[in-house]
Amino acid sequence: MRETLRISALRAILETNPRPINISCLRHLQKMCANSFESNSSYDLSRVWLSDCSYSRCGITNFQMNQMQREIDASELAKHDLSDWSARVYGQQPFAGAGKTNTGFLVPLERKLAKFILPRMPRWLETYHLTLLTPVWSIGIAFFGYLAASNLHWLWMTNVMIVLHYFTDHFDGKLGKYRNTGLRKWGFYMDHLFDYGFLCSILIGYSFLIPQKSIFSMLLVLCVMSAFMFHTFLMLAATDEFKVSFSRFGPTELRIALLVINALLVKFGTRGLNGALPWVAFGGVITLSILAYIAQRKLWQIDMQAKAEAEESVRE
């Protein structure tokens, strides 16, 4: 299969090229094809070619180079054994913050979606482009929340921003791992910094829809939601485990809940929102207390086990 695709990729260049290609350029093309099909990582021909040789000088057009790139991407899709691909995206990472543990209901479906989308991402779209789009969606959410104060139908545009944020936030890190971009720590920092901004924009947008007396309840909800993020990062520092879901409820399920809440607000108005905020904060405090209790027990056991192992090694 790989050999057939390699020949097909070269043929796409040779048969459509109006000018002859010199021997050195042809050998370079063959080497690039061989490397791409033998490598476990996604291979960007145009980037490597431009760094080593000018394909315009050899009579090869951008269209022809893209033809060859599509053949190589097709080889990734044609593989029956995707264990290497799955391990690269979902397996253990050199940096603990780059590997998330998610037990949400929709994770199996999301993995199938990633398998379909990642090889088809445009080559010009990089992982950092997706990460840097989060502030755009966050500003849009706050803006449409402001407009929704006069017309609740603007909340449909808020839902559009949430869906776009799902796409960019879900695939930015996965695209970087798939292409081996290497921006693990930059991505970890910027992604979660912007995620906090996204959370704030959601609550800022809702703040335009509630009376002044309910602002304190909104601040309580922000404190509780922020505490969930702090809990996640504290557990990452203590255990090297980056768990972003609580039971079967993860980031995707939270976004779906927000979409449903906005739809209900458009249909029934904001009276329910005013009364629900204290209960949301109270429920969050209860859930966070349970998580903290479980976490401290787990960390206690880890510490005691480490102490026992240290004492045993000293006796030996």
Residue pairs with C-beta under 8 A, 6 or more apart in sequence:
1 75
1 78
2 37
2 38
2 75
5 37
5 71
5 72
5 74
5 75
5 78
6 33
6 34
6 37
8 71
9 33
9 67
9 68
9 71
9 72
10 29
10 30
10 33
10 68
12 64
12 67
12 68
12 71
13 21
13 29
13 60
13 64
13 65
13 67
13 68
14 21
16 64
16 67
17 59
17 60
17 61
17 64
18 59
19 59
20 59
21 29
21 58
21 59
21 60
22 58
24 53
25 53
25 55
25 58
25 60
28 49
28 52
28 53
29 68
32 43
32 45
32 48
32 49
33 68
33 72
35 43
36 43
36 45
36 72
36 75
37 72
37 75
40 84
40 88
41 88
41 179
41 180
42 73
42 76
42 119
42 178
42 179
42 180
43 72
44 69
44 123
44 179
45 65
45 68
45 69
45 72
46 55
46 62
46 65
46 66
46 69
46 123
49 55
49 65
55 65
69 123
73 119
73 120
76 85
76 119
77 119
79 85
82 115
85 115
85 178
88 177
88 178
88 180
89 114
89 118
89 174
89 177
89 178
90 99
90 111
91 99
92 99
93 99
93 177
93 184
94 184
95 184
95 185
95 188
96 236
96 240
96 241
96 242
97 184
97 185
97 188
97 236
97 242
98 173
98 177
98 184
98 185
98 187
98 188
99 242
100 173
100 242
100 243
100 244
101 241
101 242
101 243
101 244
101 245
102 243
102 244
102 245
102 250
102 251
103 243
103 245
103 247
103 248
103 250
104 245
104 248
104 249
104 250
104 251
104 252
104 253
105 248
105 249
105 250
105 253
106 250
106 252
106 253
107 250
110 170
110 252
114 170
114 171
114 174
117 171
118 171
118 174
118 175
118 178
119 178
121 171
121 175
125 175
126 175
126 181
127 172
127 173
127 175
127 176
127 179
127 181
127 183
127 187
128 172
128 181
128 183
128 186
128 187
128 190
130 167
130 168
130 169
130 171
130 172
130 175
131 168
131 172
131 187
131 190
131 191
131 194
132 190
133 164
133 168
134 165
134 168
134 169
134 191
134 194
134 195
134 197
134 198
135 194
135 197
137 161
137 162
137 164
137 165
137 168
137 198
137 201
138 161
138 165
138 194
138 197
138 198
138 200
138 201
139 201
140 157
140 158
140 161
141 158
141 161
141 162
141 198
141 201
141 202
141 204
141 205
142 201
142 204
142 205
144 154
144 155
144 157
144 158
144 161
144 205
145 154
145 155
145 158
145 201
145 204
145 205
145 206
145 207
145 208
145 209
146 205
146 208
147 154
147 157
148 154
148 155
148 158
148 205
148 208
148 209
149 208
149 209
152 209
152 265
152 266
152 269
152 270
153 266
155 262
155 263
155 265
155 266
156 262
156 266
158 205
158 262
159 258
159 259
159 262
159 263
162 255
162 258
162 259
162 262
163 255
163 259
165 198
165 255
166 252
166 255
169 191
169 195
169 198
169 251
170 251
170 252
172 187
172 191
173 187
173 191
175 181
176 182
176 183
176 184
176 187
192 229
192 233
195 229
196 226
196 229
199 222
199 225
199 226
199 229
200 222
202 258
203 218
203 221
203 222
203 225
206 218
206 273
207 215
207 218
209 265
209 270
209 273
210 217
210 218
210 270
210 273
210 274
210 277
211 274
214 274
214 277
217 277
217 278
217 281
218 277
220 277
220 278
220 281
221 277
221 280
221 281
221 284
223 281
224 280
224 281
224 284
224 285
224 288
225 284
227 284
227 288
228 246
228 284
228 288
228 291
231 288
231 291
231 292
231 295
232 242
232 243
232 244
234 295
235 241
235 242
235 243
235 295
236 242
238 299
238 302
239 298
239 299
239 302
244 250
244 251
245 251
246 287
246 291
261 273
264 272
265 272
265 273
